[in-house]
Amino acid sequence: MSTGFLALLSLLPIISVAIFLVMLRWPASRAMPIAYIVAAALALFIWQLPVSKVLAASMNGLIVAGTLIYIIFGAILLLNTLQQSGAINTIRQGFSDITPDRRIQVIIIAWLFGSFIEGSAGFGTPAAVAVPLMVGLGFPAMAAVVAGMIIQSTPVSFGAMGTPILVGVNTGLSADPDMIAFAIESGFSEWEDFLGSIGTKIAIIHAAAGTFIPLLVTAVMTRFFGANRSFADGFKVWKFAIFAALSMTIPYLLVATFLGPEFPSMFGGMIGLAIVVTAAKNGFLMPDKNNTWDFDDKKNWDAEWTGALQSDPSQAGAASDMSLIRAWSPYFFVAGLLVLTRLRALNMETFLRSDHPLVTWSWPEIFGSDIGASFQPLWSPGTIFIIVSLITILLHGLKRSEYQVALKSSLKTLVPASAALIFTVPMVQVFINSSGGAAGYEQMPIALAEGVANIAGSAWPFFSTFIGGLGAFVAGSNTVSNMMFSLFQFGVGERILVDPTWIVALQAVGGASGNIICVHNVVAASAVAGLIGKEGSVIRKTLLPFFYYALITGSLGYGIVNLSNGLFNAGFIMVALIVATMLYFIFRYNRSGVP
């Protein structure tokens, strides 16, 4: 079978997701079973995998789905606990004291706080923390989810203490025994230094592309969820948005360059948060108080915007006597526990992820296949959320009956999420575990990538980020995308006679951009916000930021690897056009008299 036709067949599960979930607006609980059937049929009849392996991949998917549901439950429980204690009312008032402007609030919570949480824990945790927080503050649930997905671009490559690089890229490249020799020839005596150099390249590309992400977040929010349905309202805070972007990306780049890939997102988010909150309190680059932007009256919201999880101050306790620090303390505990458990210097991971049967629940070689599954509850952010919710009972003086209300409400919200995830994740697992069949074909993602590479030729850098994004879109993880494609991307870089490490960097950046539209992250984030059945609407609203990110980073990568041809190569010209377009809209929407 030709490479092109095999690539086309590999694309069918993704096409089915695009048609049923995105175009026809089917809920994930209906669309993803079809995608699963398509992937399973291809695996059985074209790739000729044994039935046992398809069943094993499906079972692994169900177990992974269970771990996601556990995290979702913990996140919802924490929010509902804070609703009952009245802490959300205090936090809401705290943000109003900084500014009532929702554009500034979304930058602080989604971009900066979200980046910090991503750097600490990764794996969709920002959505589990920031999204319900925004809903609790009065954001439409869909606006919160969309914002939470868009910011999962710049920080993701360094999420979970650098896991996408230290595990993803590392595992992918080290599969080739000749790679160590290449690193030595490149001047790196230590493999870790070689990975660090790739991490610096990744940070350079991210820092450039991330400059406009906070502005895109505000523009998308005002366009889809504002009374005027206008990008203009979002672009009018361009000064503050770009300032907030640089407040995160500059320390992010410096940390990646001098400290390595573990801390860029965490330190960038933390430093940026301190800078931006201080600036906002002092009115620096803030919008005029007469031009404060807020969502329309709730009665005018589209039914699509809201779900089972809503801000309901009438059901929460009074917060007038609760200090801001006390109200925020549960989130401080969450952030602190995430950092402490994941700091390599403390080595807590050795215990929390040990092979002891009470710590790691594992199922190796499922149904006799080479696929195994495991769950480590002590390592899961879900456990931290649940522990902190219990601590909150003492911190905020909750009554037993109030906590029971929070618990029952959380369980009620959780049930619909399961229906979507139990097909979404198994489809992903079948798709990426499709190698080793009697037909002798590579796994579907690699077959698809090879087809694109044969067509692209020397223009591959433009496409490399989209392939990385595709990997994250289906796998739900930048780490997994890097594991699948890093060595392949390196090989293509060598084939087209450019520095292959830059192509690997583009893979990692593209994998991060794919998190913006990643199917099971969207399903999980939607579940946290109670938006079950509206996942396609979320993806449609995040497609533009995804294309922006993948295109500008791919273009920048093409320009860098072809720098020998001069600054006026196709890559840098495309970057200049994208930047010029953004500047045009900034100018257009900030002229006097423009609505």
C-alpha positions, 0 to 999 in steps of 0.5 A, spaced: 500 500 500 502 506 498 505 511 503 500 516 501 494 512 501 496 509 508 496 516 510 489 518 508 486 511 511 490 514 518 486 520 517 479 517 517 479 517 525 481 524 525 476 526 519 470 523 523 472 527 529 472 533 525 465 531 522 461 529 527 464 533 533 466 539 530 462 540 524 455 537 526 456 539 533 454 532 536 456 531 543 462 527 544 458 522 547 455 520 540 461 522 536 467 519 539 464 512 539 464 513 531 471 515 531 473 509 536 469 504 531 473 507 525 480 507 529 478 499 531 476 497 524 482 500 521 487 497 526 483 490 525 482 490 518 487 494 515 493 494 520 491 487 521 492 487 529 490 481 533 483 482 537 487 482 543 491 488 542 485 492 540 482 490 546 488 491 550 489 498 547 481 499 549 482 497 556 488 501 557 484 507 554 478 506 559 483 506 565 486 512 563 479 515 562 478 513 569 484 517 572 481 523 568 475 522 571 478 522 578 482 528 577 475 532 574 471 530 581 477 532 585 477 539 581 469 540 582 469 538 589 474 543 591 470 548 587 464 546 590 467 546 597 469 553 596 462 555 593 459 553 600 464 556 604 463 563 601 470 563 599 469 564 592 465 570 593 471 573 597 475 571 591 470 575 586 471 581 590 478 581 591 479 581 583 474 586 583 478 590 587 484 589 582 479 590 577 472 588 575 474 588 567 473 581 565 479 582 560 484 583 565 481 578 570 482 572 564 489 574 563 491 574 570 487 567 572 488 563 565 494 566 562 499 567 568 496 562 574 494 557 569 501 557 566 504 556 573 499 550 575 501 547 568 509 548 570 507 545 576 503 539 574 501 539 567 497 534 564 490 538 564 491 540 571 490 548 569 483 547 566 482 543 572 484 549 577 483 555 573 476 553 569 472 552 575 475 558 578 473 563 573 466 559 573 466 561 580 467 568 579 462 569 574 465 567 567 460 563 562 462 556 563 464 556 555 468 562 556 472 559 561 473 553 558 475 556 551 480 561 555 483 555 559 484 551 552 488 557 549 493 558 554 495 551 553 500 553 548 506 557 551 507 553 557 505 546 556 512 544 553 515 545 560 509 543 564 509 538 569 517 540 571 519 539 564 516 532 562 514 533 555 522 534 554 525 530 559 520 524 558 517 525 551 523 528 547 528 524 551 524 517 550 523 519 543 530 520 541 534 515 545 530 510 541 536 511 536 542 508 539 546 513 534 543 519 538 548 519 543 554 520 538 550 525 535 550 529 541 557 528 542 559 530 535 555 537 537 559 538 542 555 536 548 558 531 553 552 530 557 546 527 554 542 532 559 546 538 556 543 536 549 536 536 551 537 542 555 539 545 548 533 543 545 529 546 551 532 553 549 530 552 542 523 550 544 523 556 549 525 561 544 520 559 539 514 559 544 517 566 547 516 569 540 509 566 539 506 567 546 507 574 545 500 575 542 496 569 546 493 573 552 491 578 546 488 572 543 485 570 549 481 577 550 479 578 543 476 571 542 472 572 549 469 578 547 468 576 540 464 570 542 461 572 549 461 579 549 454 583 548 457 586 542 460 580 539 466 584 537 474 582 537 475 590 538 473 590 545 479 584 546 484 588 542 483 595 546 487 592 552 493 590 547 498 594 551 496 590 558 495 584 554 502 584 551 505 587 557 502 580 561 505 576 555 512 579 556 512 578 564 511 571 563 515 569 557 522 573 558 523 570 565 520 563 562 526 564 556 531 566 561 530 560 566 530 555 560 536 558 558 540 558 564 536 553 569 534 548 564 527 545 562 524 543 569 522 550 571 520 555 565 513 555 565 512 555 573 517 560 574 515 564 568 507 564 571 509 565 578 514 571 576 509 574 571 503 573 576 507 578 581 509 583 576 502 583 573 498 583 579 502 589 582 502 593 575 494 592 575 493 594 582 497 601 580 493 602 574 499 601 569 497 600 562 490 598 565 484 600 561 480 607 563 475 605 568 470 608 564 471 603 559 471 597 563 468 590 560 464 585 563 459 580 560 452 581 558 447 580 563 446 573 565 439 573 562 442 574 555 447 569 555 446 563 550 444 557 552 450 554 549 455 558 554 453 555 561 452 548 563 451 544 570 457 548 573 455 555 575 456 560 580 451 561 584 452 566 590 445 564 593 447 557 595 454 559 598 455 562 605 457 569 606 464 571 605 464 578 608 468 576 614 473 572 610 480 575 609 482 574 601 488 570 604 484 565 607 479 565 601 485 563 597 489 559 602 486 552 598 489 554 592 495 556 595 495 549 598 494 546 591 500 549 588 504 548 594 503 540 594 503 540 587 510 543 587 513 539 593 511 533 590 514 534 583 520 537 585 526 532 584 530 535 589 525 532 594 525 526 591 518 524 593 516 521 586 520 515 588 515 514 594 509 516 590 510 512 584 513 506 587 512 499 584 509 497 591 502 494 590 498 499 594 501 505 591 501 503 584 495 499 581 498 496 575 496 491 569 502 489 565 501 486 558 493 486 558 490 480 555 497 478 553 499 484 549 505 489 550 500 494 552 500 495 560 496 500 564 497 503 571 494 508 576 498 512 581 493 515 586 498 518 590 501 522 584 494 524 581 492 531 582 485 529 583 488 526 590 491 533 592 484 536 590 480 532 595 485 532 600 485 540 600 477 540 600 478 536 606 483 541 609 478 547 607 473 544 612 477 546 617 480 552 614 473 555 612 469 552 618 464 548 614 459 544 617 458 537 615 452 538 611 455 544 607 460 539 605 455 534 603 452 538 599 458 540 595 460 532 595 453 530 592 453 536 587 460 534 585 458 527 584 452 529 580 456 533 575 461 527 574 456 522 571 455 525 564 463 526 563 464 519 564 460 517 558 464 522 553 471 520 556 470 512 556 470 512 548 474 518 547 480 515 550 480 508 548 479 511 541 486 515 542 489 509 545 487 504 539 490 510 534 497 510 537 498 503 539 496 500 532 503 498 530 505 491 530 500 488 526 500 482 521 500 488 515 507 491 518 505 498 517 507 503 522 502 506 527 497 510 524 500 517 527 507 515 524 504 513 517 500 519 517 506 524 518 510 520 513 505 521 508 505 529 509 513 529 509 513 526 502 509 531 500 512 537 503 519 536 502 524 542 504 518 546 506 517 541 512 518 546 517 512 549 516 508 542 517 512 540 522 508 544 528 502 541 525 504 534 525 506 535 533 499 538 534 496 532 530 499 528 535 497 532 541 490 533 538 489 525 538 493 523 544 491 528 549 498 530 551 504 533 548 509 528 552 506 522 548 506 526 541 514 528 543 515 520 544 511 518 538 514 523 533 521 526 536 525 521 532 521 521 526 522 529 526 529 528 527 530 524 521 526 528 516 531 534 519 537 530 517 533 528 510 532 535 508 539 537 510 537 542 516 539 542 523 535 536 526 534 539 533 531 545 531 526 540 527 525 536 534 524 543 537 518 545 532 515 538 534 515 540 541 512 546 540 507 544 535 505 538 540 504 544 545 499 548 540 495 541 539 493 542 546 489 548 544 484 543 541 486 536 544 480 532 544 480 529 550 483 535 554 477 539 551 472 533 553 475 533 560 475 541 561 468 541 559 466 536 564 469 540 569 465 546 567 459 542 566 459 543 559 457 535 557 455 535 549 458 542 547 465 540 546 465 541 538 463 548 540 469 549 544 474 546 539 471 551 533 472 557 538 479 555 539 481 553 532 483 560 530 488 560 536 491 553 534 492 555 527 495 562 529 500 558 533 502 552 529 503 557 523 507 562 526 512 557 530 512 553 523 514 559 519 519 562 525 522 555 525 523 555 517 526 562 517 531 559 522 533 553 519 534 557 512 537 563 515 543 561 511 539 564 505 538 571 508 533 574 513 528 575 507 526 567 506 519 565 506 519 563 513 521 570 516 516 573 511 510 569 513 512 571 520 512 578 518 505 578 515 502 574 521 505 580 526 503 585 521 496 582 521 496 583 528 498 590 528 493 592 523 488 589 528 491 593 534 491 599 530 484 598 527 480 597 533 484 602 537 482 608 532 477 613 535 470 611 533 471 604 532 466 600 535 
